[in-house]
Amino acid sequence: MLKVGIVMGGYSDESNVSLKSGEYFYSQIDKLKYEVFKVIILKEGWGVSIENTLYPIDRGDFSFNINGSKIHFDVLLNTIHGTPGEDGLMQAYWQLLEIPYSGCSFYNSALTFNKKDTLSVLKKYNIPMASSIYINKGENINPTEIVDKLQLPCFVKPNQSGSSLGVSKVKNIEDFLPAVQKAFEEDSSILIESFLNGKEVQVGVINYQGKVLVINTTEIISKNEFFDYEAKYLGASEEITPAKLSSQENKNIKEMSARIYTLLNMTGFSRLDFIIVNEIPYFLEINTTPGCSPASIFPQQVKEAGYNFSDLLDNEVNLALHRFNK
């Protein structure tokens, strides 16, 4: 049986969400087909969790020892949200060790985790998106000049972060600099975007048996000012799957999602976020290790579309092995 490691955790504030995603993967994967291990990656240490005992990972070859035997993984299913599993660091390391892993390559992971760079690439393909300004920590900031260009309300976001951590919707100019400070607590660079007044829709996309497959759409109706951490994980939102869209909106967003997924050379699970304005989907960002806890949107989309999550995990294993020709 193939030895499959489900890698979860991470170094960011999203680690708790990732641990839940990893547990969901573990509950869904076919254990009659694979020998499955929970691999925990945290700042405090790396280890494999077996019956409440943590066996340390040897960072030289990403193996572990149990009862005198050295265990090597045949394939890794990555569920880390944020660094170091969504920004390409772990992927580059696994690539050097020649261990097959799920999801996109280390370069594509690093690219898509950087909101500014992703937007810059897609802009060349005329993908609709909000107007934005990029600022590095330490630069002089003129709130009036920025607000004059982008107007209020606007969004202030960390350039590299997830789960809406550090994101603020700014409606008054006096709230601008506090929002900037909040975003800089998550990252050393930030993105300020114009407000788009429309439907917020998230789209699940995967590479299934070598073809791009749009899984489903979900409309987000937040009880808060926007789809923040509380709305995502603490129930302060309504999530409608499939999204209530006109036939034209549905066509446009599915075609746009598949196109962006292809342009960015994605593989594996992805969730793309949009705002639809006048039937046009405006791209916000792509998540290459989307939340997969039972409460997360991606598993809801899979279930509503009638797919078997276990089959999709099989597909991830096969894609990873095929990419490494093993």
Sequence and secondary structure as in RCSB ss.txt:
>XXXX:A:sequence
MLKVGIVMGGYSDESNVSLKSGEYFYSQIDKLKYEVFKVIILKEGWGVSIENTLYPIDRGDFSFNINGSKIHFDV
LLNTIHGTPGEDGLMQAYWQLLEIPYSGCSFYNSALTFNKKDTLSVLKKYNIPMASSIYINKGENINPTEIVDKL
QLPCFVKPNQSGSSLGVSKVKNIEDFLPAVQKAFEEDSSILIESFLNGKEVQVGVINYQGKVLVINTTEIISKNE
FFDYEAKYLGASEEITPAKLSSQENKNIKEMSARIYTLLNMTGFSRLDFIIVNEIPYFLEINTTPGCSPASIFPQ
QVKEAGYNFSDLLDNEVNLALHRFNK
>XXXX:A:secstr
 EEEEEEEE SSTTHHHHHHHHHHHHHHS TTTEEEEEEEEETTEEEEEETTEEEEEETTTTEEEETTEEE  SE
EEE   STTTSSSHHHHHHHHHT  BSSS HHHHHHHHSHHHHHHHHHTTT  B  EEEEETTS   HHHHHHHH
 SSEEEEESS  TTTT EEE SGGGHHHHHHHHHTT SEEEEEE   SEEEEEEEEEETTEEEEEEEEEEEESSS
SS HHHHHSS EEEESS    HHHHHHHHHHHHHHHHHTT  S EEEEEEEETTEEEEEEEESS   STTSHHHH
HHHHTT  HHHHHHHHHHHHHHHTT 
